[in-house]
Amino acid sequence: MNNMIKALFKAFEVRWKSYRHRFVPWIALNLQKNERTLRQVENRAQDKMTADEDVFKSLVCLFTHLLKNDVKNQRQLLGLLPRSTQSKYSNVESKTHGAPPSTVMFETLGFSVERKISSLERAGTGVFVMRGRVPAGSIVAMYPGTIYQPDEPIFFQSVRNPFVFRCIDGILIDGNDKSISKIVYRSCSGRDRFGPLRLSDGSWLTPHPENPLAVGQYVNNCSNEKSANVCFQELDVPDGFPLELRQYLPNVNYRADSKRPLRCVVLVALRDIDDGEELFSNYYTIVH
């Protein structure tokens, strides 16, 4: 009997560790998972659709144009930067000065995404491609929220919270924009601010995010009728990421003295996605 129990626990442990990404409420539902909505990859190397360098190149490109578009409100910040860096933003003409962030996204990446009611019944809010066409491998969204290391407290924030995202190494991202989660994020974001220099973006907690990519928490799970067209991809923000562009990163570490790099999760297009399509991901991915 003891051997049988040990074998069952071992099998459960193997299955538990095979999770690539999971949302906390999906742990209970795993026993009745639908095989057609799973994403399976042979190894971790194959799980990344786009190289980290290319991801950050796209983010830096978009964030740079967002800053140029908002340059009138960035004077104080730019005054703290070297002159060579200042000229990169202030001496370049932009077609989108003062334009909505979604317009900047369209002009920069060739497409834009926005939140609206999902095409799935009783699914609530979803994310749609509103303009343009998304090429396969493109970054279409980011998963915002407070970053918790495996040893940090998240119990109260996770109660009845469907937006807690688990990374492969146990790091959790709380993407809830309401209740205690909202309070915690704003507190941590305000803590990590130096005068006009913001190291994170808190506007995703509002209906009008300054970073139009920060809507990944509203991407719905795929279904039998709606197959996945995006997947999650984890990466850590490198030390060389431009300081003035960190104000658009929709993530913040829960603990101020965290020795780990800031974790980000992006959603990458699995195929070309047309104008008007809703984004669907796999909430449950297995790495063999």
C-alpha positions as a Python dict, from the first residue, in 0.01 Angstrom:
ca = {
    (1, 'M'): (0, 0, 0),
    (2, 'N'): (281, 242, 92),
    (3, 'N'): (454, 174, -239),
    (4, 'M'): (131, 241, -424),
    (5, 'I'): (82, 575, -244),
    (6, 'K'): (442, 671, -316),
    (7, 'A'): (393, 585, -682),
    (8, 'L'): (78, 798, -698),
    (9, 'F'): (255, 1092, -536),
    (10, 'K'): (548, 1047, -775),
    (11, 'A'): (315, 1048, -1075),
    (12, 'F'): (141, 1359, -943),
    (13, 'E'): (478, 1530, -888),
    (14, 'V'): (586, 1457, -1246),
    (15, 'R'): (258, 1592, -1383),
    (16, 'W'): (279, 1898, -1155),
    (17, 'K'): (631, 1985, -1271),
    (18, 'S'): (533, 1942, -1637),
    (19, 'Y'): (324, 2259, -1617),
    (20, 'R'): (479, 2525, -1836),
    (21, 'H'): (231, 2793, -1742),
    (22, 'R'): (-73, 2768, -1527),
    (23, 'F'): (-325, 2996, -1369),
    (24, 'V'): (-401, 2908, -1010),
    (25, 'P'): (-775, 2837, -1063),
    (26, 'W'): (-681, 2591, -1339),
    (27, 'I'): (-505, 2359, -1096),
    (28, 'A'): (-838, 2210, -987),
    (29, 'L'): (-967, 2195, -1344),
    (30, 'N'): (-666, 2001, -1468),
    (31, 'L'): (-831, 1672, -1376),
    (32, 'Q'): (-1091, 1737, -1646),
    (33, 'K'): (-869, 1912, -1900),
    (34, 'N'): (-961, 1905, -2266),
    (35, 'E'): (-673, 1755, -2466),
    (36, 'R'): (-762, 1970, -2767),
    (37, 'T'): (-687, 2291, -2576),
    (38, 'L'): (-341, 2185, -2456),
    (39, 'R'): (-15, 2305, -2607),
    (40, 'Q'): (265, 2053, -2603),
    (41, 'V'): (632, 2107, -2693),
    (42, 'E'): (920, 1861, -2693),
    (43, 'N'): (1163, 2067, -2482),
    (44, 'R'): (1215, 2411, -2331),
    (45, 'A'): (1425, 2533, -2623),
    (46, 'Q'): (1133, 2479, -2861),
    (47, 'D'): (892, 2662, -2633),
    (48, 'K'): (1025, 3006, -2730),
    (49, 'M'): (877, 3126, -3057),
    (50, 'T'): (1095, 3437, -3075),
    (51, 'A'): (1449, 3498, -2948),
    (52, 'D'): (1472, 3715, -2635),
    (53, 'E'): (1688, 3965, -2826),
    (54, 'D'): (1416, 4010, -3087),
    (55, 'V'): (1149, 4048, -2818),
    (56, 'F'): (1338, 4330, -2649),
    (57, 'K'): (1418, 4489, -2984),
    (58, 'S'): (1043, 4512, -3054),
    (59, 'L'): (970, 4645, -2704),
    (60, 'V'): (1242, 4909, -2723),
    (61, 'C'): (1117, 5015, -3066),
    (62, 'L'): (758, 5058, -2947),
    (63, 'F'): (852, 5220, -2615),
    (64, 'T'): (1083, 5466, -2792),
    (65, 'H'): (798, 5581, -3014),
    (66, 'L'): (564, 5602, -2715),
    (67, 'L'): (811, 5832, -2541),
    (68, 'K'): (855, 6046, -2854),
    (69, 'N'): (479, 6070, -2883),
    (70, 'D'): (461, 6195, -2523),
    (71, 'V'): (777, 6407, -2533),
    (72, 'K'): (598, 6723, -2407),
    (73, 'N'): (528, 6547, -2076),
    (74, 'Q'): (876, 6394, -2059),
    (75, 'R'): (1084, 6713, -2039),
    (76, 'Q'): (1172, 6673, -1671),
    (77, 'L'): (1276, 6312, -1722),
    (78, 'L'): (1477, 6387, -2035),
    (79, 'G'): (1658, 6663, -1846),
    (80, 'L'): (1815, 6394, -1625),
    (81, 'L'): (1956, 6202, -1921),
    (82, 'P'): (2282, 6260, -2113),
    (83, 'R'): (2248, 6503, -2404),
    (84, 'S'): (2312, 6228, -2656),
    (85, 'T'): (2014, 6034, -2517),
    (86, 'Q'): (1795, 6345, -2500),
    (87, 'S'): (1849, 6421, -2868),
    (88, 'K'): (1733, 6073, -2961),
    (89, 'Y'): (1384, 6164, -2842),
    (90, 'S'): (1355, 6540, -2879),
    (91, 'N'): (1525, 6603, -3214),
    (92, 'V'): (1326, 6348, -3412),
    (93, 'E'): (996, 6436, -3570),
    (94, 'S'): (711, 6197, -3500),
    (95, 'K'): (393, 6156, -3702),
    (96, 'T'): (204, 6067, -3388),
    (97, 'H'): (276, 6344, -3135),
    (98, 'G'): (-5, 6332, -2878),
    (99, 'A'): (-177, 6040, -3054),
    (100, 'P'): (-347, 5757, -2862),
    (101, 'P'): (-104, 5475, -2771),
    (102, 'S'): (-294, 5234, -2997),
    (103, 'T'): (-220, 5462, -3293),
    (104, 'V'): (149, 5471, -3200),
    (105, 'M'): (144, 5092, -3185),
    (106, 'F'): (-15, 5068, -3529),
    (107, 'E'): (230, 5314, -3682),
    (108, 'T'): (526, 5135, -3522),
    (109, 'L'): (438, 4764, -3540),
    (110, 'G'): (182, 4762, -3820),
    (111, 'F'): (-105, 4644, -3599),
    (112, 'S'): (-283, 4733, -3276),
    (113, 'V'): (-475, 4536, -3013),
    (114, 'E'): (-750, 4645, -2778),
    (115, 'R'): (-983, 4502, -2514),
    (116, 'K'): (-1351, 4443, -2580),
    (117, 'I'): (-1621, 4182, -2510),
    (118, 'S'): (-1500, 3835, -2605),
    (119, 'S'): (-1654, 3638, -2890),
    (120, 'L'): (-1677, 3340, -2653),
    (121, 'E'): (-1997, 3307, -2456),
    (122, 'R'): (-1964, 3405, -2088),
    (123, 'A'): (-1591, 3471, -2133),
    (124, 'G'): (-1609, 3839, -2036),
    (125, 'T'): (-1341, 4067, -2175),
    (126, 'G'): (-1114, 3955, -2458),
    (127, 'V'): (-834, 4105, -2668),
    (128, 'F'): (-871, 4167, -3041),
    (129, 'V'): (-652, 4280, -3329),
    (130, 'M'): (-824, 4607, -3415),
    (131, 'R'): (-607, 4731, -3703),
    (132, 'G'): (-350, 4575, -3933),
    (133, 'R'): (-221, 4220, -3958),
    (134, 'V'): (2, 4046, -3705),
    (135, 'P'): (290, 3844, -3857),
    (136, 'A'): (377, 3512, -3691),
    (137, 'G'): (637, 3554, -3418),
    (138, 'S'): (532, 3912, -3334),
    (139, 'I'): (484, 4035, -2978),
    (140, 'V'): (112, 4112, -2947),
    (141, 'A'): (74, 4166, -2571),
    (142, 'M'): (244, 4163, -2231),
    (143, 'Y'): (119, 4006, -1908),
    (144, 'P'): (121, 4289, -1649),
    (145, 'G'): (129, 4260, -1272),
    (146, 'T'): (327, 4227, -951),
    (147, 'I'): (611, 3973, -959),
    (148, 'Y'): (632, 3733, -664),
    (149, 'Q'): (929, 3505, -603),
    (150, 'P'): (839, 3152, -483),
    (151, 'D'): (908, 3243, -119),
    (152, 'E'): (704, 3565, -112),
    (153, 'P'): (350, 3597, 34),
    (154, 'I'): (63, 3598, -215),
    (155, 'F'): (-210, 3405, -31),
    (156, 'F'): (-453, 3691, 28),
    (157, 'Q'): (-398, 3835, -320),
    (158, 'S'): (-469, 3495, -478),
    (159, 'V'): (-805, 3431, -309),
    (160, 'R'): (-1073, 3419, -582),
    (161, 'N'): (-820, 3570, -821),
    (162, 'P'): (-823, 3419, -1174),
    (163, 'F'): (-526, 3629, -1290),
    (164, 'V'): (-237, 3465, -1103),
    (165, 'F'): (9, 3337, -1362),
    (166, 'R'): (275, 3080, -1276),
    (167, 'C'): (609, 3072, -1456),
    (168, 'I'): (808, 2755, -1507),
    (169, 'D'): (1044, 2834, -1216),
    (170, 'G'): (765, 2906, -968),
    (171, 'I'): (763, 3285, -1004),
    (172, 'L'): (406, 3421, -991),
    (173, 'I'): (262, 3725, -1166),
    (174, 'D'): (-57, 3876, -1024),
    (175, 'G'): (-230, 4039, -1321),
    (176, 'N'): (-548, 4137, -1137),
    (177, 'D'): (-630, 4507, -1184),
    (178, 'K'): (-879, 4520, -895),
    (179, 'S'): (-903, 4482, -517),
    (180, 'I'): (-594, 4415, -304),
    (181, 'S'): (-387, 4325, -611),
    (182, 'K'): (-434, 4676, -748),
    (183, 'I'): (-335, 4831, -414),
    (184, 'V'): (-21, 4618, -388),
    (185, 'Y'): (92, 4699, -742),
    (186, 'R'): (46, 5073, -699),
    (187, 'S'): (231, 5065, -369),
    (188, 'C'): (528, 4876, -515),
    (189, 'S'): (531, 5092, -828),
    (190, 'G'): (529, 5413, -624),
    (191, 'R'): (808, 5278, -405),
    (192, 'D'): (1037, 5224, -706),
    (193, 'R'): (1018, 5579, -833),
    (194, 'F'): (1291, 5841, -829),
    (195, 'G'): (1142, 6185, -887),
    (196, 'P'): (1019, 6194, -1249),
    (197, 'L'): (1186, 5860, -1324),
    (198, 'R'): (935, 5574, -1318),
    (199, 'L'): (1067, 5220, -1331),
    (200, 'S'): (729, 5062, -1406),
    (201, 'D'): (394, 5140, -1564),
    (202, 'G'): (81, 5152, -1350),
    (203, 'S'): (-154, 5278, -1620),
    (204, 'W'): (-258, 4921, -1712),
    (205, 'L'): (-470, 4938, -1395),
    (206, 'T'): (-688, 5196, -1573),
    (207, 'P'): (-907, 5175, -1885),
    (208, 'H'): (-638, 5367, -2079),
    (209, 'P'): (-295, 5198, -2056),
    (210, 'E'): (2, 5403, -2175),
    (211, 'N'): (159, 5081, -2300),
    (212, 'P'): (-100, 4932, -2542),
    (213, 'L'): (61, 4587, -2508),
    (214, 'A'): (-31, 4563, -2139),
    (215, 'V'): (-357, 4373, -2193),
    (216, 'G'): (-228, 4014, -2187),
    (217, 'Q'): (-420, 3922, -1872),
    (218, 'Y'): (-744, 3949, -2073),
    (219, 'V'): (-643, 3706, -2348),
    (220, 'N'): (-887, 3415, -2318),
    (221, 'N'): (-810, 3045, -2327),
    (222, 'C'): (-870, 2864, -2653),
    (223, 'S'): (-1157, 2623, -2705),
    (224, 'N'): (-1255, 2342, -2940),
    (225, 'E'): (-1397, 2600, -3180),
    (226, 'K'): (-1135, 2873, -3125),
    (227, 'S'): (-780, 2742, -3150),
    (228, 'A'): (-484, 2920, -2991),
    (229, 'N'): (-314, 3185, -3204),
    (230, 'V'): (-73, 3317, -2938),
    (231, 'C'): (148, 3159, -2673),
    (232, 'F'): (317, 3279, -2353),
    (233, 'Q'): (690, 3339, -2344),
    (234, 'E'): (892, 3425, -2032),
    (235, 'L'): (1204, 3639, -2022),
    (236, 'D'): (1400, 3855, -1779),
    (237, 'V'): (1464, 4224, -1841),
    (238, 'P'): (1839, 4271, -1909),
    (239, 'D'): (2047, 4524, -1715),
    (240, 'G'): (2106, 4720, -2035),
    (241, 'F'): (1739, 4795, -2094),
    (242, 'P'): (1712, 5177, -2140),
    (243, 'L'): (1636, 5339, -1806),
    (244, 'E'): (1402, 5599, -1955),
    (245, 'L'): (1193, 5327, -2123),
    (246, 'R'): (1130, 5124, -1806),
    (247, 'Q'): (831, 5348, -1738),
    (248, 'Y'): (643, 5137, -1993),
    (249, 'L'): (719, 4798, -1835),
    (250, 'P'): (391, 4682, -1674),
    (251, 'N'): (561, 4474, -1405),
    (252, 'V'): (715, 4543, -1066),
    (253, 'N'): (888, 4323, -808),
    (254, 'Y'): (694, 4272, -485),
    (255, 'R'): (1012, 4298, -282),
    (256, 'A'): (1229, 4606, -331),
    (257, 'D'): (1556, 4424, -260),
    (258, 'S'): (1489, 4135, -496),
    (259, 'K'): (1815, 4008, -640),
    (260, 'R'): (1640, 3853, -940),
    (261, 'P'): (1598, 4041, -1271),
    (262, 'L'): (1250, 4170, -1344),
    (263, 'R'): (1045, 3891, -1500),
    (264, 'C'): (831, 3970, -1802),
    (265, 'V'): (588, 3752, -1992),
    (266, 'V'): (492, 3836, -2348),
    (267, 'L'): (237, 3680, -2580),
    (268, 'V'): (375, 3582, -2920),
    (269, 'A'): (174, 3515, -3236),
    (270, 'L'): (180, 3146, -3334),
    (271, 'R'): (64, 3234, -3686),
    (272, 'D'): (-39, 3536, -3890),
    (273, 'I'): (-342, 3697, -3722),
    (274, 'D'): (-584, 3907, -3926),
    (275, 'D'): (-762, 4231, -3845),
    (276, 'G'): (-1069, 4163, -3629),
    (277, 'E'): (-951, 3829, -3486),
    (278, 'E'): (-961, 3767, -3113),
    (279, 'L'): (-645, 3645, -2941),
    (280, 'F'): (-656, 3301, -2778),
    (281, 'S'): (-383, 3131, -2578),
    (282, 'N'): (-323, 2797, -2410),
    (283, 'Y'): (-364, 2830, -2034),
    (284, 'Y'): (-212, 2485, -2001),
    (285, 'T'): (115, 2398, -2175),
    (286, 'I'): (322, 2083, -2124),
    (287, 'V'): (696, 2067, -2186),
    (288, 'H'): (806, 1706, -2237),
}
